[in-house]
Amino acid sequence: MTAQARFLHTAARTGLPKIMVGKGMVLAAGTKPTKVSYELLLGGSPERVIAHGTLHARSSALERMWLKPDVTLRLENGHRVGISITELKSLKALFEAFDWV
C-alpha cells in the first residue's frame, strides 16, 4: 500500500477530517524556505488521494516558487506533500498535491 493510500485509509478509519489546516513550510530548490498557512482539502479513494488547497504567505516568496518543479509543502505534523502552485493571487496561492512523503 502506498503512502497515499495509507494516509487516506487511516483518515477514513479514524474519522479524521478531510480538511487539514495549519502552519507549515514550502520548500523548493534554489529558494529559501517560506513559512505559510495552509488549507488542504483531501478527496479520492484509498487507491488515489486527490488533494488541493490554499497557501497564505508573502506574495514575493510564493511568486519565486510558482510553476517550479519539485515544490514541497511540509505540514504541521511533519508530513511532506509534493505540490504544484497553480495560481497566484496577492497573498494567496492555489495548489494541487501530487505526492505524499
Contacts in CASP RR format, 6 or more apart in sequence:
PFRMAT RR
TARGET T0000
AUTHOR 0000-0000-0000
METHOD contacts of the structure
MODEL  1
MTAQARFLHTAARTGLPKIMVGKGMVLAAGTKPTKVSYELLLGGSPERVI
AHGTLHARSSALERMWLKPDVTLRLENGHRVGISITELKSLKALFEAFDW
V
1 9 0 8 1.000
1 46 0 8 1.000
2 100 0 8 1.000
3 100 0 8 1.000
3 101 0 8 1.000
4 48 0 8 1.000
4 49 0 8 1.000
4 99 0 8 1.000
4 100 0 8 1.000
5 46 0 8 1.000
5 47 0 8 1.000
5 48 0 8 1.000
5 49 0 8 1.000
7 49 0 8 1.000
7 79 0 8 1.000
7 100 0 8 1.000
8 42 0 8 1.000
8 43 0 8 1.000
8 44 0 8 1.000
8 45 0 8 1.000
8 46 0 8 1.000
8 49 0 8 1.000
9 46 0 8 1.000
10 16 0 8 1.000
11 17 0 8 1.000
11 18 0 8 1.000
11 42 0 8 1.000
12 46 0 8 1.000
18 41 0 8 1.000
18 42 0 8 1.000
18 43 0 8 1.000
19 39 0 8 1.000
19 40 0 8 1.000
19 41 0 8 1.000
19 42 0 8 1.000
20 38 0 8 1.000
20 39 0 8 1.000
20 40 0 8 1.000
20 42 0 8 1.000
20 75 0 8 1.000
21 37 0 8 1.000
21 38 0 8 1.000
21 39 0 8 1.000
21 40 0 8 1.000
22 37 0 8 1.000
22 38 0 8 1.000
22 39 0 8 1.000
22 75 0 8 1.000
22 76 0 8 1.000
23 35 0 8 1.000
23 36 0 8 1.000
23 37 0 8 1.000
23 38 0 8 1.000
23 76 0 8 1.000
24 35 0 8 1.000
24 36 0 8 1.000
24 37 0 8 1.000
24 38 0 8 1.000
24 73 0 8 1.000
24 74 0 8 1.000
24 75 0 8 1.000
24 76 0 8 1.000
25 33 0 8 1.000
25 34 0 8 1.000
25 35 0 8 1.000
25 36 0 8 1.000
25 73 0 8 1.000
25 74 0 8 1.000
26 33 0 8 1.000
26 34 0 8 1.000
26 36 0 8 1.000
26 55 0 8 1.000
26 57 0 8 1.000
26 61 0 8 1.000
26 62 0 8 1.000
26 65 0 8 1.000
26 71 0 8 1.000
26 72 0 8 1.000
26 73 0 8 1.000
26 74 0 8 1.000
26 83 0 8 1.000
27 33 0 8 1.000
27 71 0 8 1.000
27 72 0 8 1.000
27 73 0 8 1.000
27 74 0 8 1.000
28 64 0 8 1.000
28 65 0 8 1.000
28 68 0 8 1.000
28 70 0 8 1.000
28 71 0 8 1.000
28 72 0 8 1.000
29 68 0 8 1.000
29 70 0 8 1.000
31 61 0 8 1.000
31 64 0 8 1.000
31 65 0 8 1.000
31 68 0 8 1.000
32 61 0 8 1.000
34 57 0 8 1.000
34 58 0 8 1.000
34 61 0 8 1.000
34 62 0 8 1.000
34 65 0 8 1.000
35 57 0 8 1.000
36 55 0 8 1.000
36 56 0 8 1.000
36 57 0 8 1.000
36 62 0 8 1.000
36 73 0 8 1.000
37 55 0 8 1.000
37 56 0 8 1.000
37 57 0 8 1.000
38 53 0 8 1.000
38 54 0 8 1.000
38 55 0 8 1.000
38 56 0 8 1.000
38 73 0 8 1.000
38 75 0 8 1.000
39 53 0 8 1.000
39 54 0 8 1.000
40 51 0 8 1.000
40 52 0 8 1.000
40 53 0 8 1.000
40 73 0 8 1.000
40 75 0 8 1.000
40 81 0 8 1.000
40 97 0 8 1.000
41 51 0 8 1.000
41 52 0 8 1.000
41 53 0 8 1.000
42 49 0 8 1.000
42 50 0 8 1.000
42 51 0 8 1.000
43 49 0 8 1.000
43 50 0 8 1.000
43 51 0 8 1.000
44 50 0 8 1.000
49 97 0 8 1.000
49 100 0 8 1.000
50 97 0 8 1.000
51 81 0 8 1.000
51 96 0 8 1.000
51 97 0 8 1.000
52 94 0 8 1.000
52 95 0 8 1.000
52 96 0 8 1.000
52 97 0 8 1.000
53 94 0 8 1.000
53 95 0 8 1.000
53 96 0 8 1.000
53 97 0 8 1.000
54 92 0 8 1.000
54 93 0 8 1.000
54 94 0 8 1.000
54 95 0 8 1.000
55 62 0 8 1.000
55 73 0 8 1.000
55 85 0 8 1.000
55 92 0 8 1.000
55 93 0 8 1.000
55 94 0 8 1.000
55 95 0 8 1.000
56 91 0 8 1.000
56 92 0 8 1.000
57 91 0 8 1.000
57 93 0 8 1.000
58 91 0 8 1.000
59 88 0 8 1.000
59 90 0 8 1.000
59 91 0 8 1.000
62 85 0 8 1.000
62 88 0 8 1.000
62 93 0 8 1.000
63 88 0 8 1.000
65 71 0 8 1.000
65 85 0 8 1.000
66 85 0 8 1.000
66 88 0 8 1.000
66 93 0 8 1.000
67 84 0 8 1.000
67 85 0 8 1.000
68 85 0 8 1.000
70 82 0 8 1.000
71 82 0 8 1.000
71 83 0 8 1.000
71 84 0 8 1.000
71 85 0 8 1.000
71 95 0 8 1.000
72 80 0 8 1.000
72 81 0 8 1.000
72 82 0 8 1.000
72 83 0 8 1.000
72 101 0 8 1.000
73 80 0 8 1.000
73 81 0 8 1.000
73 82 0 8 1.000
73 83 0 8 1.000
73 95 0 8 1.000
73 97 0 8 1.000
74 80 0 8 1.000
75 81 0 8 1.000
79 100 0 8 1.000
79 101 0 8 1.000
80 100 0 8 1.000
80 101 0 8 1.000
81 97 0 8 1.000
81 99 0 8 1.000
81 100 0 8 1.000
81 101 0 8 1.000
82 97 0 8 1.000
82 98 0 8 1.000
82 99 0 8 1.000
82 100 0 8 1.000
82 101 0 8 1.000
83 95 0 8 1.000
83 96 0 8 1.000
83 97 0 8 1.000
83 98 0 8 1.000
84 95 0 8 1.000
84 96 0 8 1.000
84 98 0 8 1.000
85 93 0 8 1.000
85 94 0 8 1.000
85 95 0 8 1.000
86 94 0 8 1.000
86 95 0 8 1.000
86 96 0 8 1.000
87 93 0 8 1.000
87 94 0 8 1.000
88 94 0 8 1.000
END
